[in-house]
């Protein structure tokens, strides 16, 4: 390996180690209920989230969707760029981690007009599950892929871009313990869609460090 490339790799590893060491001082394990299937916000996690607002989280989620809209793998799942994707995602994260009700409150007032899926049928998107069903049946997908659930390569692209957005948002520097917890939280949830995806969460985080060298999208 050329000396310059080796130096860059060492810098990336040192940066990641530094964040991990900082987070070790405030390490919070995932708390699970429902026989290990349901994430539960513990008291320590709620305390960690006390100075992380929905606005902070939306700095990350908006950046993620900006990247997803330009990505050939992910954009075909997204029916419209004009929907408030970043706001909804940020509120879902906050409710899951801070035990708030912001996502439920938003969902109660959500537009209930049906959308049209690839097969022509009308469908109402009202929560996370129905949003993913709509994504699987998106009219932007090739006909042979319509209805197919998320695959490993798609989950890995999703995590890479999402953790890239996490870095750009400043949350990793503001609260390394949050970033450490959040990567493990995402690894837990991505298992629902592809059982082999969680093992690639840390790899996706490492990729996002390299992505900082590229022009922002």
BELCOR-V600304 format. One record per backbone hydrogen bond with DSSP energy under -1.0 kcal/mol. CO is the residue of the C=O (numbers start at 1). NH is the residue of the N-H. If there is no record, write none. Layout:
[[CO NH] [CO NH]]
This chain:
[[2 6] [3 7] [4 8] [5 9] [6 10] [7 11] [8 12] [9 13] [10 14] [11 15] [12 16] [13 17] [14 18] [15 19] [16 20] [17 21] [18 22] [19 23] [20 24] [23 26] [24 27] [31 40] [33 38] [34 37] [38 33] [42 46] [43 47] [44 48] [45 49] [47 50] [49 52] [53 57] [54 58] [55 59] [57 61] [58 62] [60 64] [61 65] [62 66] [63 67] [64 68] [65 69] [68 71] [71 75] [74 77] [75 78] [83 85] [84 88] [85 89] [86 90] [87 91] [88 92] [89 93] [90 94] [91 95] [92 96] [93 97] [94 98] [101 105] [102 106] [103 107] [104 108] [107 110] [115 123] [117 120] [121 117] [123 115] [127 131] [128 132] [129 133] [130 134] [131 135] [132 136] [133 137] [135 138] [136 147] [137 118] [138 141] [142 145] [145 148] [151 155] [152 156] [153 157] [154 158] [155 159] [156 160] [157 161] [158 162] [159 163] [160 164] [161 165] [162 166] [163 167] [164 168] [165 169] [167 170] [170 174] [171 175] [175 179] [176 180] [177 181] [178 182] [179 183] [180 184] [181 185] [182 186] [183 187] [184 188] [185 189] [186 190] [189 192] [190 193] [190 194] [194 197] [197 200] [198 201] [200 204] [201 205] [202 206] [203 207] [204 208] [206 210] [207 211] [210 213] [211 214]]
